[in-house]
Amino acid sequence: MSRFVQSRFNLKSLADNSYRAIEEGAYDTEDYDFRSHDPISMKNAIFSCFHAPIITEIKFASPSMGQIVAQTEIDFIQVAINMISSGSIGLSVLTQPYLFNGSIDYIYKIRQKITVPILMKDIIVSNIQIDAAQRAGADCVLFIKAIFDQNLAESSLEKLAEYAYKKGLQILVEVHSENEFADCLKLEDYYRDLIGINNRDLNNLEIDILTTHRLLKKYDKGKNIIVSESGIKNADEVRYLKKAGADAFLIGTSIMESKDIASKVRELYLSI
């Protein structure tokens, strides 16, 4: 990871990028026609999977990696279709334009071709982004708990969660630490559907998949659905995380970097 990328990355800078993108019209979706789209449950997709519930991710860049793949090098719609035909039970789509090279338009275009649940992966700080998710055809939105803990969003996690539910969206609340996980377990069910344990340390961007194991060993997940995120590269790691208590697996970089995306997804899906 370059010092340049690391120096630009912190939670406040991520939140500021979202506000900047909002002001610049990146989430203007008035012309989209999926606001009447019947939401597809990510929870149900996880429960009904007979193998490893893999949520694959369409991503072109990240703060830690820089550019992963250029948008001009792949047909992201065909990639999404291939992911699903190979076993992916859901898609995570990056929509943050800064540092991630994402776009809300990716969800809108993919939704016209697929019928699995779509997670809008972004740094959500505003109702405007939730409106965009619903209009573009997303079924689930990501809330990073640390963003709310540091008061970087325009309102509380609870208020934005209530707003998302009124739009028919499910919520994946992402945690990175023991304290965040413990706090998340105390939230009423109404404020989250899924809990994502991100194996990436936000302080230095380093990855350790033992994070999922450590948190699930220390705290009883109860009836919560746990999604392990970041750093998952192969079938052995999926099996390890499943044994640790994870229910689903959000995998992006190792798949997007693969020379044969379909085969990689199939390998991960059939790992359990």
C-alpha positions in Angstrom: 0.0 0.0 0.0 1.4 3.4 -1.0 1.9 6.1 1.6 -0.1 8.4 -0.7 -3.2 6.1 -0.5 -2.8 5.6 3.3 -2.4 9.3 4.0 -5.7 10.0 2.3 -7.6 7.4 4.2 -9.4 7.9 7.5 -13.0 7.8 8.5 -13.5 11.5 8.3 -12.1 11.7 4.8 -14.4 8.8 3.7 -17.4 10.6 5.1 -16.3 13.9 3.5 -16.0 12.1 0.2 -19.6 11.0 0.5 -20.8 14.5 1.3 -18.8 15.8 -1.7 -20.3 13.2 -4.0 -23.8 14.1 -2.8 -23.1 17.8 -3.5 -21.8 16.9 -7.0 -24.9 14.9 -7.9 -23.3 11.4 -7.8 -26.5 10.0 -6.2 -29.1 11.9 -8.5 -31.4 9.0 -9.5 -34.6 10.7 -10.4 -34.6 9.1 -13.8 -34.2 5.5 -12.4 -37.4 3.4 -12.5 -36.8 0.7 -9.9 -38.5 2.5 -7.0 -41.3 0.0 -7.3 -38.8 -3.0 -7.3 -39.9 -5.7 -4.9 -36.9 -6.0 -2.5 -35.1 -9.4 -2.5 -34.0 -10.5 1.0 -30.3 -11.0 1.5 -31.1 -12.9 4.7 -33.3 -15.4 2.9 -30.6 -15.8 0.2 -28.1 -16.7 3.0 -30.5 -19.1 4.8 -31.5 -20.9 1.6 -27.9 -21.6 0.3 -26.9 -25.2 0.4 -23.2 -24.5 0.0 -21.1 -21.4 1.1 -23.2 -18.2 1.0 -20.9 -16.1 -1.0 -21.7 -12.4 -1.6 -19.4 -11.4 -4.4 -18.4 -7.8 -4.9 -18.1 -5.6 -8.0 -15.2 -3.2 -7.1 -12.6 -1.4 -9.2 -10.5 0.2 -6.6 -10.0 0.6 -2.8 -8.0 2.8 -0.4 -5.7 0.0 0.4 -5.1 -1.4 -3.1 -5.6 1.6 -5.3 -6.9 0.5 -8.7 -7.7 -3.2 -8.8 -9.1 -3.3 -12.4 -9.9 -0.6 -14.8 -13.6 -0.1 -15.7 -12.7 -0.2 -19.3 -11.1 -3.7 -19.0 -14.2 -5.6 -18.1 -17.9 -5.7 -18.8 -19.1 -5.4 -15.2 -22.7 -6.5 -16.1 -21.4 -9.7 -17.6 -19.1 -10.2 -14.7 -22.1 -9.9 -12.3 -24.0 -12.4 -14.4 -21.1 -14.8 -14.4 -20.7 -14.5 -10.6 -24.3 -15.4 -10.0 -24.3 -18.3 -12.5 -21.2 -19.6 -10.6 -22.9 -19.6 -7.2 -22.9 -16.1 -5.8 -26.1 -15.7 -3.7 -25.9 -11.9 -3.7 -23.9 -9.0 -5.1 -22.1 -6.1 -3.3 -21.7 -3.2 -5.6 -19.3 -0.3 -4.8 -21.0 3.0 -5.4 -18.6 5.5 -3.8 -16.9 7.4 -6.6 -13.8 8.6 -4.6 -11.1 6.1 -3.9 -13.4 3.2 -4.9 -14.2 4.3 -8.5 -17.8 3.3 -7.9 -21.1 4.5 -9.2 -24.8 4.2 -8.3 -25.4 3.6 -12.0 -23.6 0.2 -11.7 -26.5 -1.0 -9.4 -29.1 0.3 -11.8 -27.6 -1.4 -14.8 -26.9 -4.7 -13.0 -30.4 -4.8 -11.5 -31.9 -5.0 -15.0 -30.1 -8.3 -15.6 -30.1 -10.2 -12.3 -32.6 -11.4 -9.7 -30.4 -11.9 -6.6 -30.2 -9.4 -3.7 -27.9 -6.4 -4.2 -26.0 -4.6 -1.4 -25.2 -1.0 -2.0 -21.6 -0.8 -0.6 -20.8 2.8 0.2 -19.9 5.2 3.0 -23.5 6.1 3.9 -24.0 9.3 5.7 -27.3 10.7 4.3 -30.9 9.8 3.4 -30.0 10.9 -0.1 -27.8 7.8 -0.6 -30.6 5.6 0.8 -33.0 7.1 -1.7 -30.5 6.4 -4.4 -30.1 2.8 -3.3 -33.9 2.2 -3.4 -34.4 3.9 -6.8 -31.5 2.1 -8.4 -32.8 -1.3 -7.3 -30.7 -2.2 -4.3 -32.1 -4.5 -1.6 -29.6 -3.9 1.2 -27.4 -1.0 2.4 -24.1 -1.0 4.3 -23.8 1.1 7.5 -20.3 1.4 9.0 -20.8 1.6 12.7 -17.7 3.7 13.3 -19.0 6.4 11.0 -22.0 6.8 13.4 -19.9 6.3 16.5 -17.8 9.3 15.5 -20.9 11.4 14.5 -19.8 11.7 10.9 -23.3 10.9 9.4 -26.1 13.5 9.2 -28.1 11.5 11.8 -27.9 8.5 14.0 -27.6 4.9 12.9 -31.1 4.3 14.4 -32.7 7.1 12.4 -31.1 6.2 9.1 -31.9 2.6 9.7 -35.6 3.5 10.2 -35.5 5.5 7.1 -34.0 2.6 5.1 -36.6 0.2 6.4 -39.4 2.5 5.2 -37.8 2.2 1.8 -37.9 -1.5 2.0 -34.1 -2.0 2.4 -32.3 -4.4 4.7 -29.2 -3.3 6.6 -25.8 -4.7 7.0 -24.1 -3.1 10.0 -20.3 -3.4 9.6 -18.0 -3.6 12.7 -14.2 -3.7 12.9 -13.5 -4.1 16.6 -14.6 -5.9 19.7 -16.2 -2.8 21.2 -18.2 -2.1 18.0 -19.3 -5.8 17.8 -20.4 -5.8 21.4 -22.4 -2.6 20.9 -23.9 -3.9 17.7 -25.2 -7.0 19.5 -27.0 -4.7 21.9 -28.9 -3.0 19.1 -32.6 -3.9 18.8 -33.3 -6.2 15.8 -35.1 -3.3 14.2 -31.9 -1.5 13.5 -29.9 -4.2 11.7 -30.6 -7.4 9.7 -27.0 -8.5 9.2 -23.7 -7.9 11.1 -20.6 -7.7 9.0 -17.3 -8.3 10.7 -14.7 -6.6 8.6 -11.3 -8.2 9.0 -9.5 -5.0 8.0 -8.0 -2.7 10.7 -9.2 0.8 9.9 -6.2 2.3 11.6 -3.6 0.8 9.3 -5.7 -1.0 6.6 -4.1 -4.3 7.4 -6.1 -7.5 7.1 -6.3 -10.4 9.6 -9.1 -12.9 9.0 -8.5 -14.0 12.7 -10.6 -10.9 13.5 -13.8 -12.8 12.7 -12.7 -15.8 14.8 -11.6 -13.6 17.7 -14.9 -11.6 17.9 -17.1 -14.7 17.6 -15.1 -16.6 20.2 -15.4 -13.7 22.7 -19.1 -12.9 22.1 -22.2 -15.0 21.5 -23.7 -14.0 18.2 -27.1 -15.3 19.3 -29.5 -15.4 16.4 -27.6 -12.7 14.4 -26.4 -13.5 10.9 -22.7 -12.8 10.6 -21.0 -11.9 7.4 -17.2 -12.1 7.4 -15.7 -9.4 5.1 -12.3 -8.6 3.6 -9.2 -10.7 3.0 -10.9 -14.0 2.1 -8.9 -15.6 -0.7 -9.6 -19.3 -0.9 -11.8 -22.2 0.0 -9.8 -23.1 3.1 -10.4 -19.7 4.6 -14.1 -19.9 3.9 -14.2 -23.2 5.7 -12.2 -21.8 8.6 -14.5 -18.8 9.0 -17.6 -21.0 8.8 -16.3 -23.1 11.6 -15.6 -20.0 13.6 -19.3 -19.0 13.3 -19.6 -16.9 10.2 -22.8 -17.4 8.2 -21.8 -15.7 4.9 -18.8 -14.3 3.2 -18.4 -11.0 1.4 -15.5 -11.4 -1.1 -14.3 -8.8 -3.5 -10.6 -8.3 -4.3 -9.5 -11.9 -4.7 -12.3 -12.5 -7.1 -11.9 -9.3 -9.1 -8.2 -10.0 -9.4 -8.8 -13.5 -10.7 -8.1 -14.4 -14.3 -11.1 -16.6 -14.3 -13.8 -15.0 -12.1 -16.4 -17.6 -12.7 -14.1 -20.5 -11.7 -13.0 -18.6 -8.6 -16.6 -18.0 -7.4 -17.4 -21.6 -8.0 -14.4 -22.7 -6.0 -15.5 -20.6 -3.1 -19.2 -21.5 -3.3 -18.5 -25.2 -3.3 -16.0 -25.0 -0.4 -18.8 -26.0 2.0 
